[in-house]
Amino acid sequence: MPAAMAAGPLICGAWYYTILAGFYILYCPVMYLMFINQVIYRKIVDLLFALWELYPVALFQWFCGTSLHYYGDYVNPNETTIIVMNHRTRVDWNYVWIALYHATQNPNYPECICKETDAIEERSILDVIAGGKSRIKIVLKDEIKSVPGMGWIMQLNFFLYVKRNWQEDQVNMSQYVEYYKKLKYNQRIVLFPEGTDLSEENKRKSERYAITKQLPIYEFVLHPRTTGWSSLCTSLRDSGLKSVYDVTVAYDRPAQNELDLLRGKMPRHVYFCFKRYSIEELPRDEEHLKTWLMNRWTEKNACLQKFHNEGIFTDFATNRPVTERSPRSLTVAKIGFIFWTFVDLLFIYGLCYSIVFRFWVLYHSLLFILVTKYCDGFQKIQYRLLNRMYK
């Protein structure tokens, strides 16, 4: 137990320090490309993020010994898709990188579902290095964009921020969809429809809501918020949306929040179950899309109940157990870890021995604080710049 508590701050410190190092060493020089060429800028910053996704895979699996158990369908790395999943803990998104590392497969693999799609399209060298044409984006709470380093990188990567004010969120969503549509850009959008994690307090709120609306009371999930989901799905359908993945996550001993990770309370086994739905299988009407999602959550609660009782995931369409897939080799993740360790060393060297670099860090810190406060983030600037380009 003392060893685990000591490891917690080290792991979390390494994770956050690498984000800061990557931001100042790599992202800050590249960000100025947005004022010159949005297409090149977008490809490079998203390549940097794809490379960073390798770091938590190696950190948690290689150093912490976390075992990722992956079930169900493969994820196509080249198509635009929405990934909806239950929000078991506040730190679920930290394990999404690990799940997608194993679930995203080379489209040339014989058993990969990607072969049924347009995965054979020609890809640039940047797409090859990043592992596919489809970049991961996450729908996040608006306040996260103000977090130094992490939030600033997500601004540059143009994630979708929501404020839980539908009028403002509708504008942000339409700008997000329009931006990537103009760039003809594929993406994998991770959405937590519940909007918050399955804490005891949130569970009680969800139960009160269910009683008020005469809905079933769930034990393992919260009732999803369906308005944003249906609007996003409808908007992206016109921009090349090919599929939706319903993802179910479970832990042997969940770290409910960031403090649990700091205390060294980390799961040893994480379970992800992926089920792919072609966009043709989903209804077009927004009200029917809301019903579709609610039905998936009813199945998800039953699936998790069976998993916790019997240790298996069940596909309720066939009433059969879902196949567990073999994990992907960690070789690529380890190479990525070595790359980011080199970036970490450059960062500490610059801070210790270069007054110019210290000024660089101070200048960009102030710049992002001011842009976040007065311009609502660099994602807004990217949107305006692209609109000017297409006038």
Steps between C-alpha positions, in 0.01 A plus 500: 500500500776758579666413168172562314451832676854604406450390140183708462666845513788376281268367230272805505799734511664331199171510309439872561864602462513335157190694394666828603828405331322404177298821505796739532755301297282381209156660494601863554736514196245320279201713604610791281435288192128556557546855369675375184335173395214342696521168315868440580456634853209266570689193378812578706332585833279193473806289422661632820191404697492155340861453610416619853220243524775235508641642824213411739479156338861426593480685832199311636558162338879480497577666834178456699423151374142588403342224289265617225235245404343586168181337368290530188548684172812656359509876448569635154784756519399667173130584531305773675319345793341585835604293802240513779589348835389492860686732737593270789762735653635853455818354349340268241637709215853424620439133420331571167843540341595151618175345379525660157867401471392136519166534321631698202643249259680507169231478227707235322448250783277217367257510793468877523159651431680796339537300179130552437550878473707744304814426703701432185499869402842652446649650816776756550818423693355695796194273500724193492707620798184589695349157434208612285309790350247534780615710797363467852297795632317512833189692602609675821368732768586859413705566812759241396628728223645730770720228655865597429667273248228238464211738426717716276607201289136398464418850377768470230366156410151651470311275740131569553429687825149515651366744761169323574320800359331362189494833313877544538573130454300492178718779359821327611384171350405654165837677481680177585315303231539775241874532566576133441254479211682778315831323559346168390650356817425162657472472877404262780289698747483363853176600673389426857122552471448476877692826536655403832644200683324228698570635847258429783367856493449497123334160524247638751428796269446263207262288708297808599485601133388150400219503757384844381496394134370148572813341360674181617750536784849391399766357729810507277442805278334842512222608270656651184442855381365453153462848346868563428549144375215514251604843371864396459407178324263680263755771418784256437284273284520767230878519544586137431416328830541128432433331834426521871676284759319420822776445757457357848775545760549321834779477759606255766568785747421838342691818575193720537685829461842662458564486874467122495770483232727721710446267795609206284154346480527384140305221334693184420247383241302723266231357271371660179232351277450653152195452279490662157182628336512612138341842454237336280379308807419820690176697458512841331240676714650669808227378734556145382875549548432595862296184544774295334757627751270440797448143383877450479534621861234259620698220333823638644369489857387139450832415334700643792280321752572170328869585470537572872306184589642256245814666359381506138371763258185404310378617162125538559424491126626140481489414873854363471821582688722759331844380388806629685770610254873447531681815616719691258877498557627789714808550280365811326384646833844442651667678208260789555588502869870530419426788260307691767766431760748675269257796476479503883878525526511785247239687700685477832829588327343812346353612831830454681746641246320741264357837596354525148309178550370617839370814328344276231314304771384817678388669177293205379348442843376859512387482137281195561356641823397819317370326185297255711350782705428756227465290181351182651800295387719437196237269349292813434796667328553194281135506398515869402826454309357210301187701416720777364691251290178371341349843426 
